[in-house]
Each structure stands twice: as C-alpha cells, then as structure tokens.
C-alpha cells in the first residue's frame, strides 16, 4: 500500500506530534529517576516503555512521508523528503530507538542501573520536543501564549527534576566512601519516596536561591555541584522573569496597541489645540470602536498580502453581503470580485450622520450589523434598519 505524503498541518500530524511530545516528556522524567534511584519498575511501567518505544520506531517510518516547506514552497516529493530526513535526524532517531534495555532485562534482569542507563539514548529526542513547540508557536491554529507558557513550565519542571536526581546520585556515591548529605540527614536507608522528596526539596530551594540550610552539602563534590546549581538557578531566574514578562505583555497586546494609538491621537489633538468637545467626541468614537471591534486596526494589517490572496480573503469576509444584496444576484464573477476588492469596513458611532439629505452621495453602503435610523426632514417620518459595520 502506497502511503500518501502527509501535510505538516494535517490533523493526524498534530495528533502525532502531541503523542511524540508526551512520550519524550515521559522519558525525560522517568529515565533520570531510574538511573539515580535504581528503582525496579514492573507492570504498567514496562507496558508504557514498550508502547513509547514502538511509537518512536513508527515515527521514523512516518517521517519519510511528511512534507516540508523550503523557501516558502511545500515539498512533497518522497525522494526529497527521505534525503532531507536521512541527512538531518535519521541517525539520531535510530540510535534513540535501539531497545538495548529490553535485551538487558533478558540477560541481566537484576542490573537495574544498566537497564536504566541503556534507556538514556531516548533523551536524544529532546531537541524534537523543543522543535515541535517552536513550530506550534508559529502555527496560527494554536494560541502562541499558551504554547510558550506550557513549554516554560515543562522546562522548569524537568530541570528541577534532573537536578534532584543528580543530587541524590552524588549523595549515594559519596555515601560509599565518606560522609554525604544523605548520611548527615539520616536518609540513606529511607524509602525512595522520602529520598526523592528531600532531593526535590533541595533542588527547588537551591535553584530559587532560597536555601534554608536544613539540607547542605558535606563533601567537596557536593559543594561543587551546589555551586553549579546556584549559578544555574540565577540564570533560570532571569530566563523565567524575562519569559513571564513577555507572556504577560502578549496577553494584553491588543489593548496595549489600543492605548498607544489613543495616546498618539490625544497628543496630536492637544498639540493642534482641538476644541475639548471635539476631542471628547473623537475619544468616544475610539472607545466605541474598541468595544465593538476589539482591534482598531481592522483588516488593514493584511494589505501586504498578494492580490490573489486578498481577493480570496475579501470574498470570504464579504460573503454575507454578496449572498444577501440583490444587485449581486446573478452578477458575473468578475463583477463581484471587482466590487468586493473596493469594499472597506467602516465602524460608525451612535448618533452620527451617515448620509445627509440633500447632499451629494459619493459612497454606497451595504449595512451588515447594528441599528441605523433613516429620517426625512421634509416628511418627519423615520424607520430603522440593521447596521453598525457598513461597507462603502
């Protein structure tokens, strides 16, 4: 059976990427824990290991059928895809999928450290986890702020977990020759759960530069590792603060643009000594526009699109008008395209004149949403019709 080329943005690939990320996070958490604590895993854990390994092997075959973008062009030729994958990531993914631990379980089932160590190549998939998150950040189908926040939280948790595992492993090694933090805190014979909780507690307090001093290094190696972790903690603190600040600003980016625009307008009006009444009307208009549209830029941000894409976008945006306005019924495709390209959205504030009776009309309006009042000064009659956003 011939497998078709899979698009990067297809639903299957999105699901598959979530699966690969989940397995990579699982391995990044479990493998260091097994190496450090030499814990024996049975039952569900072995099943999860096998399922994860099978998926990683299947991923190698799937990657020979996933298209890619190069210089803006979508490449779906199988030969080009295979050549690109083989020269970049194939070797790393192949090494990461070697089931050495399964062989070790059969030959030496009691060598827990060796079995755990043979799963270490699975961590070669970590860069793929980072690349997938970076791709999600630039994908319009995902919320980039949520993706960045999730990536930041996962990285912080993994680094803290790794530090805790290394800290325990150093303490266990030092306990064989001399004093260590495990011995000084009477944790050498404690349960694995107690040992891990204390290791994690030390990692968090050291990385956050709190350091209460109840768990302290006692040997030179432990002191050296503590210094490294303290420097890492300082770097992480700066990294976290910078990312969180950026995320918070992005969460309110639209409102920030609105406030900046309104500030510029108010400065312009003050410098030109515009009357206070007119200033208030202009401010009210922008406030109304913000409430109705939540973005004062409208779709003018898409002006840089090529003509063909702008045409397709205009047809989509004005589909409702095209379907309901009588003069468009039965019109040629060329006529409709010319009209929709000339349409521009306009948001009108309450109690504002659109067209004055007796004045020359230079625009044609197609009312889409809201409420307007048509009033004749000669007869004194008026009526209502839906409007707020209109196209001229």
Secondary structure as UniProt FT lines:
FT   TURN            8..9
FT   HELIX           11..37
FT   HELIX           44..62
FT   HELIX           63..65
FT   STRAND          68..70
FT   TURN            71..72
FT   STRAND          73..75
FT   HELIX           78..88
FT   HELIX           90..96
FT   HELIX           100..107
FT   TURN            109..110
FT   HELIX           112..117
FT   TURN            118..119
FT   HELIX           120..125
FT   HELIX           126..137
FT   TURN            140..141
FT   HELIX           144..175
FT   TURN            176..177
FT   HELIX           181..184
FT   TURN            185..186
FT   TURN            188..189
FT   HELIX           192..207
FT   TURN            208..209
FT   HELIX           220..251
FT   HELIX           253..271
FT   TURN            272..273
FT   HELIX           276..293
FT   TURN            296..297
FT   HELIX           298..302
FT   TURN            303..304
FT   HELIX           307..317
FT   HELIX           319..324
FT   HELIX           326..328
FT   TURN            329..330
FT   HELIX           333..342
FT   STRAND          345..347
FT   TURN            350..351
FT   TURN            357..358
FT   STRAND          366..375
FT   TURN            377..379
FT   STRAND          382..391
//
